Amino acid sequence: MEMVHVLFEIYYEDGLDLEKLFDDTTSFEELVASGISFTYAPYELAYAGSKGIVYNIEDLAGFGGDMEIDPEEENYEAKRGKLIEKWQEIAVKKIDEAMKEYMAVKDSVLAEFDKEN
């Protein structure tokens, strides 16, 4: 069985306990049948908490808003494609940097605990 991570932006009615919905839902089909709406979240970089939910807008960055260029730009598609390519390079590099930094911090934290025992 293959595993793929997919980011969605989910839209739902106020008051819905999204964590409970995820806990109670056993398949993608059930999730779709639950009445929520969603769209893909392309070109996103995010930190998701223990339930896989990004709770704060500050915990994600996606290609959009100020990162976009005016669609009226000459060669819009080519320029936008190049910018998305650069965003991917930067995002992947930052993920790698974060992982390396975390592993150093992890080793440091574990060493501190080992000293205490």
C-alpha positions in Angstrom: 0.0 0.0 0.0 1.3 3.4 -0.9 1.0 6.5 1.2 0.7 10.0 -0.2 0.2 13.2 1.8 -2.4 15.6 0.4 -3.3 19.0 1.8 -6.9 20.2 1.5 -8.6 23.4 2.6 -11.8 22.3 4.3 -15.0 24.4 4.6 -17.6 23.5 7.1 -20.4 24.9 9.2 -19.6 26.7 12.4 -19.8 24.4 15.4 -18.7 21.2 13.6 -16.1 19.4 15.7 -13.6 18.7 13.0 -11.3 16.7 15.2 -14.2 14.4 16.2 -15.2 14.1 12.5 -11.7 13.0 11.6 -11.6 10.5 14.6 -15.0 9.0 13.6 -14.4 8.9 9.9 -12.7 5.8 8.5 -12.5 6.6 4.8 -12.3 9.5 2.4 -15.7 8.6 1.1 -17.2 9.0 4.6 -15.5 12.3 4.9 -16.9 13.5 1.6 -20.4 12.2 2.6 -20.2 14.2 6.0 -21.2 17.4 4.2 -17.9 19.2 4.4 -16.6 21.0 1.3 -12.9 21.1 0.3 -10.5 22.2 -2.3 -6.9 21.3 -2.9 -4.2 23.5 -1.2 -1.5 23.8 -3.9 1.9 25.1 -3.2 1.4 25.1 0.6 4.0 24.8 3.3 2.4 24.1 6.7 2.8 22.8 10.2 -0.1 20.5 11.2 -0.7 19.6 14.9 -1.3 16.2 16.3 -4.6 15.7 14.5 -3.1 16.8 11.1 -5.0 20.2 11.3 -3.3 23.5 10.7 -4.9 25.6 13.5 -3.3 29.0 12.9 -2.9 31.0 9.8 0.7 31.8 11.0 1.5 28.1 10.7 1.2 28.0 6.9 2.5 29.8 3.9 1.0 29.2 0.5 1.8 30.6 -2.9 -0.7 33.3 -3.2 -1.5 36.9 -2.2 1.6 39.0 -2.4 3.5 36.1 -3.8 1.3 36.1 -7.0 1.9 38.4 -9.9 -0.6 40.4 -11.9 -2.4 38.1 -14.4 -2.1 40.9 -17.0 1.8 40.6 -16.9 3.3 39.8 -20.2 4.3 36.1 -20.3 2.2 35.6 -17.1 2.1 31.8 -17.3 5.9 31.5 -17.9 6.7 34.0 -15.1 4.3 32.4 -12.7 5.6 28.9 -13.4 9.2 30.1 -12.8 8.1 31.7 -9.5 6.3 28.6 -8.4 9.4 26.6 -9.2 11.5 29.0 -7.1 9.0 28.8 -4.3 9.3 25.0 -4.3 13.1 25.1 -4.2 12.9 27.5 -1.2 10.2 25.6 0.6 12.0 22.2 0.2 15.3 23.8 1.4 13.6 25.3 4.5 12.0 21.9 5.3 15.4 20.3 5.1 16.9 23.0 7.3 14.1 22.7 9.8 14.6 18.9 10.0 18.4 19.3 10.5 17.9 22.0 13.2 15.3 19.8 15.0 17.6 16.8 15.0 20.3 18.9 16.6 17.9 20.2 19.2 16.6 16.7 19.8 20.1 15.4 20.5 20.7 18.3 22.9 17.4 17.7 24.8 18.1 14.0 25.0 21.6 14.7 26.3 20.2 17.0 29.0 17.8 14.3 30.2 20.6 11.7 30.2 22.7 14.0 32.4 19.9 14.3 34.9 19.6 10.5 35.3 
